[in-house]
Amino acid sequence: MKLKPVSYTLDVTSINNFFDKDAKTVNGEKHIVEEQDVQAIKEKEQVVYNGFVAQDVEKTAKEINYNFSGVDVPKNKNDVYGLRYSDFVVPLVKAVQELSQQNDSLKRRDNELEARLVKLESMVFALQSQTSSQSIESGSVSGLGQNIPNPFNGTTTISYYLSEKSKDAYINFYSSSGTLLKSIRLTEGKGTVNLKASELAAGVYRYCLVMDGKVIDTKQMVQSK
């Protein structure tokens, strides 16, 4: 994370001057660059490369106390920094392995938390179902029972009670985003509605008792995978 990738071009002329500053021909004159070499140098200097700054890599390795073999440090004033990119493979592989272990650990934790959440939801739904069933059995008020079982992956049953006459009474089923997926018309009094898992995809849903256009009661259900 400390390394900063860069894009760069090579100043071939300056590099050649650096390495050839003490070089002379047999007759004591400086090496003469041929015309075709000048053109090749110009073309080479237009190429854009991607990499790291060797001094940055060296500094970062020291900061994290890592003995990295991929940096060539100048041995004298006539030498230059260099990087061996093939040596980056080993620490990169190690980093991927460490990230994979962390990812596996997070997945296990996520699965554990999801299992706990489902258990808590089941307890809440069971309590809601008990309360709703008592209201429905007493015939005191129109309402919906909590679907049983919940969560479900086969068939689930929803009880309801209509304590007063209604021109139109429905149970509407909605997705978590609020889209109406299914609507079942109800008859007066007590009754039940069966819902098959094949009618809906796995997920969390909301179902409502609607009487004459008004929402009277709402419950939540979960279809497991």
C-alpha positions, 0 to 999 in steps of 0.5 A: 500500500505504500508503493506508488506506481508511476508512468515514465519515459527514459531519458536515453541521451542522459543515460548514455552520457552518464555511462559514457562520460569517461569512455573514449575511443582508441584515438582519444576522441569521444564516441560519435553517435551515428545518425540511425542511432539518434533516430532510435534513441528518439523513438525509445524516449517516446515509449511510456513505461510503468513501474516504481521508483527504486528509491521509494521501494528501497525506503518502503522495504526498510520502513516495514523491516523487509529484506527485499532482494529486488532493489539494486543499490548503486555500488559506487558513484558510477552506478545507478539504482535498478529494480528486478521486477521478477523479485516482486512475485514472491511478496505478492503471492505471500500478500494474496495468501494472507488476504485469502486467510483474512477473507476466509475468516471474515466469511466464517464470521459473516456466516455465524452472524447471519445464523444468529440473525436468523435465529433472533428473527425466528424468535421475534416472529414466533412471539409475533405469531403467538400474539397475533394468534391470540388476537385472531382466536379472540375475534377481537380485531381484524388481523393477520397471524404470523406465517408458520413456519417462518423462515420456510422453504416449502409451504407456509400458512398464514391465518387471518380474521376479518371482524367486520364486513368488508367489500374488498379484503386482500393479503398483499405480498411485497418484496423488500423494495416494496414491489407488489408480487402477489395478492389473495382475496379473503373471505369474511371471518377466520381463514388461512392462506397457504403459500408455496416457496416455489411462488417466490425467490429466497428472501425477506418479504412483507405481507399486509392485510388490506381492507377497502383500500386501507392497510390493517395489519402487516407482517414479515416473513423469510423464505430461506434457500 
